[in-house]
């Protein structure tokens, strides 16, 4: 991209499980549950690698903090059903 004259990318901090390689930013604690007060190091290491690679190439990164489609069951997806923010999937909210 930099070689072609581009210098900006848009990075949505998406964590939707669509392709099988995605991870959530929160630490899994077992039983399909997540702890929203503890980070998943793999998620943040991936983000750091992106920032280092783009800085090295003098590419600006526009950061979108979240994508509303990550937390929505739409188009046949079950994203909300498995998402850590769903109270049934974390240890932080008690139903």
C-alpha positions as CSV (number, residue, x, y, z in Angstrom):
1,X,0.0,0.0,0.0
2,X,2.7,2.5,1.0
3,X,4.6,1.6,-2.2
4,X,1.5,2.6,-4.2
5,X,1.3,5.9,-2.4
6,X,-1.4,5.0,0.1
7,X,-0.9,6.2,3.7
8,X,-4.2,5.6,5.6
9,X,-6.0,2.5,6.7
10,X,-9.3,2.1,8.7
11,X,-9.1,-0.4,11.5
12,X,-12.4,-1.4,13.0
13,X,-11.7,-3.1,16.3
14,X,-14.0,-5.8,15.2
15,X,-14.1,-9.1,17.1
16,X,-16.9,-10.9,15.3
17,X,-16.4,-14.6,14.8
18,X,-16.9,-15.0,11.1
19,X,-13.8,-16.6,9.7
20,X,-12.3,-18.7,12.5
21,X,-9.2,-16.7,13.2
22,X,-10.8,-13.9,15.2
23,X,-10.4,-13.5,19.0
24,X,-12.2,-11.4,21.6
25,X,-10.4,-8.7,23.5
26,X,-11.4,-10.3,26.8
27,X,-9.9,-13.3,28.5
28,X,-11.8,-16.6,28.3
29,X,-12.1,-18.2,31.7
30,X,-13.7,-21.5,30.7
31,X,-17.2,-22.8,30.1
32,X,-17.8,-20.3,27.3
33,X,-17.4,-17.4,29.8
34,X,-15.3,-14.3,29.6
35,X,-13.9,-11.9,32.2
36,X,-14.6,-8.4,31.0
37,X,-12.0,-7.1,33.5
38,X,-9.1,-9.1,32.1
39,X,-7.6,-8.7,28.6
40,X,-6.9,-11.4,26.1
41,X,-3.2,-10.8,25.3
42,X,-3.4,-12.3,21.9
43,X,-6.0,-9.7,20.8
44,X,-3.9,-6.8,22.0
45,X,-0.7,-8.3,20.6
46,X,-2.3,-8.4,17.2
47,X,-3.3,-4.8,17.4
48,X,0.2,-3.8,18.6
49,X,1.7,-5.6,15.6
50,X,-0.6,-3.7,13.3
51,X,0.4,-0.4,14.8
52,X,4.1,-1.2,14.7
53,X,3.9,-2.3,11.0
54,X,2.0,0.7,9.9
55,X,4.2,3.1,11.9
56,X,7.3,1.6,10.2
57,X,5.7,2.3,6.8
58,X,4.4,5.8,7.9
59,X,0.8,4.7,7.4
60,X,-1.9,6.5,9.5
61,X,-4.4,4.3,11.3
62,X,-8.0,5.4,11.7
63,X,-9.3,3.4,14.7
64,X,-13.0,2.6,15.0
65,X,-13.5,1.4,18.6
66,X,-16.3,-1.0,17.9
67,X,-18.6,-2.2,15.1
68,X,-22.3,-2.4,16.0
69,X,-22.6,-5.5,13.8
70,X,-20.3,-7.5,16.2
71,X,-23.0,-7.4,18.8
72,X,-26.1,-8.1,16.7
73,X,-27.8,-11.3,15.5
74,X,-28.4,-10.4,11.9
75,X,-28.3,-12.1,8.5
76,X,-28.5,-15.5,10.1
77,X,-25.6,-14.9,12.5
78,X,-25.5,-15.6,16.2
79,X,-22.9,-13.0,17.1
80,X,-24.8,-11.6,20.1
81,X,-25.5,-15.1,21.4
82,X,-21.8,-15.9,21.7
83,X,-20.4,-12.4,22.4
84,X,-18.7,-11.7,25.8
85,X,-20.9,-8.6,26.3
86,X,-24.0,-10.8,26.4
87,X,-24.5,-11.2,30.2
88,X,-24.9,-15.0,29.9
89,X,-21.3,-15.2,28.5
90,X,-19.3,-13.4,31.1
91,X,-18.6,-13.6,34.8
92,X,-19.1,-9.9,35.4
93,X,-22.9,-9.4,35.0
94,X,-25.2,-11.5,37.0
95,X,-28.6,-12.2,35.6
